[in-house]
Amino acid sequence: MTGQTAAMNKAELIEAMASESGLSKADAKRALDAFTHATTRALEKGESAVLVGFGSFSISKRSARTGRNPKSRNGSVNDSPVAFDACPEFAAALDLNPGKGDEASAKCRDADVVIDAEYIASEAGRNSRLSEDDAKRALEAFINATTKALKKGDRLSLGGKEDENEGFGSFSISKRSARTGRNPQTGKEIQIAAKNVVKFKAGAELSKAVN
């Protein structure tokens, strides 16, 4: 629709992953499902999870607040219960100037659950023979497809085909406005420049699992 951001859905993502990696759509889907299931399980336990080279997921510390639904202009909305921080490699691929030694880097380094090719192969291998090499290709294809979609200004949805707000969640680029902050060591006011960040909105299924 006019004025709305285009969205790549889960089926389209799987197709892009299969095309880039040379895997079947079934194997690409197994790898993607292994990542989302492992992340959901970790968050259900109150743990953080990182997909290597992509980003970390954790329970958001922000408390729920009342807002306005921009479509209906009434009713309340809550912040996503899951926080996402792009790892430096992913942020750099998106030209987001990730910085060095920042909070996102620490979260990607120190997450409770580390999801890599070996982990995905092990998870998916319970129901298939997805090798570690195949899982690595699927993981790289996922990150590349996500990078391309977000750089185009599209939103990537890992929700249902009929309703993108279902399922795991969606990724988009959001502009964070310039603001005044405080130096935690001196208490002095500092100006924080505006920047683009990766925004993750948890889908209904993930939100239900962590609440």
N, C-alpha and C positions, 0 to 999 in steps of 0.2 A: 504494500500500500504506500501511497505517497507520504513522505515525511517519516517513514519508519525505516529502521536499519534492516538490511537484508540479513537473512539467517541461514547458516548451513546446519542442517539437522543431522541426527545420528546416522541415518541411512546414507546420506551423502558423504559424511566423514568416513564411514567404513569403505565406501566405494573409492574415495580418494586414497585411503591408506592401502587398499588392495592394489590399486593401480601403481602407486609409487613403490611399494615394497615387493611386488611380484607375487604376493601371497593370495590365496583365495579369499573371497569375502567372508567365508565362514571362519577362517583363521584370524583375519583382521578383527572380526567381531569378538572372537574368543579373547584376543589380547586386550581389546578395549574393555570388555566386560571384566576381565581379571583385574585391571587397574581400578575401575570404579567400585567393584565389590570389595577389594582390599582396602581402599580408601574409606569406604563406608563403614567397614568393620572396625577400623582403627578409630574413627571418629565416634562410633557408638560407645567405645570403651573410654572415651575422653582422651585418646592419644592423638598425636599429630602424625601426619603421613606426608612423605615427599615422593613425587615421581621424578627420578633423577633427570636433570637437564631441563625440567619443566617448571615445577613449582611445589610449594608446600601448602597443605590444608590443615587447619586447626579449628577448634571451637572458638567462635568469635567471642571476644571479651566485651563487646559492645552490648549494652542492655537493650531490650526491645523498647521501641518508642512508638507513640501514636503519630501517624502522618496522614496524608491524603492520597487516595488513589488518583493518579493524574487522568485516568480514563473516565471515572465516574464522578470525580470531585467530591466524593464522600467515602466514608468508611476508613478503617485504619490499616496501615501496612507496617510490617516489622522489618528490621534489618535482616540480612541473610544470617542464619545461625552459624555459618561456616566462613572463616576468613581464608583468603588465598593470597599468597605472596609469590610472585614470579621469581624463579631462581635467576641468578645473574646471566647465565647462558641464554635463557629464553628472553629475558628483558633486553639483552644486547641484540638478539636477532630481530626484535621488534623496534629497535632504535629508541629504547626508553631510558637510556643513560642510567644503568642500574647502580652505579657507584661501587665503592670498594668497602668491604667490611661492614656493610649496613645490616639492618635488622633482618631483611629478607635473606641475605647470605647466611646469617646465623641459623635461621629457621630451616633453611635447606640443608644445612650441614648437621644440625643437631636433632632432626626429627626422630620420633619414636620408631616409626616404621619406614624403612627405605625400600621403595618399589623400583626395581631395575629389571633388566632383561631376564636375569636368572629367576627373580621373584615371579615375574609374569609367566614365564615358562612353567614354573612349578605350579602356580595357581591354575593356569589353563590346562596343564597336563593331566589334571585329575579326570578330565573328560575327553582329552584328545592327545595327540602326539606333537604338540607345538614345541619345537626345539628352542634352545636358548638363542641360536642364531636367528631363527624366524621371529622370536619375540623382540630381539634387538632391532630387526628391520621394521617390525610393526611399530615399535616405540618411536623410532626415528621418523617414520612416516606420519605418525600421529602429531608429533611436535611440528614437523614441516607443514602439514596441512592446516594445523591451528594457526601457525605463524602467518601463512599466506592469507587465510580468511581474515584474521584480525588486522593485518596491514592494509587490506582492502577496505577496512571499515565495517566488515560484516560481523555479525554476532554468531558464535558457535554454540549450538544447543545440543546437549546430550540428553534431551528429554524424549518424550514419545512423538511419534509421527503426527498424531492428531493434536497433541497439546504439548508444546515445548516447555511448559512450566512443570510438567511431570518429570519423573526420572531423576537423574543425577544433578543436573544443573546446566548453566550456560556461562560462557565467557564473552567479554566485550572489552573494548578500550574506553576508559572513562577519563575525563579531564579533571584533575584535582586542582582547585583554585588556589591562588597564592594566599598565604595566610600568615598571621603573626604567631610565633611560638616562643618558647622560652628555653634557654640553654639550661639543661638539667644540673650542670655543675655550678654555674654562676647565678642562675635565676634571671639573667638579662634577657630582654626581649630580642628575638631574632626574626628576620623576614625569611619565610620559606617560600621559594619560588613555585609557580604553577608547574605542574608536570602531568604527563599522561601515565596512567597506571592500568594494569589488567584488573578488571572487575569480575568477580565470580558471584553468581546468584544461585544459591542452592535450589534444586527442584523440590517438588512436593514430597517425593519419596525419601530423599536424603534428609530434608528438614524434619520429617516425621521420625526418621531413624535416630536423629541426634537429640530430639527434644523429649 
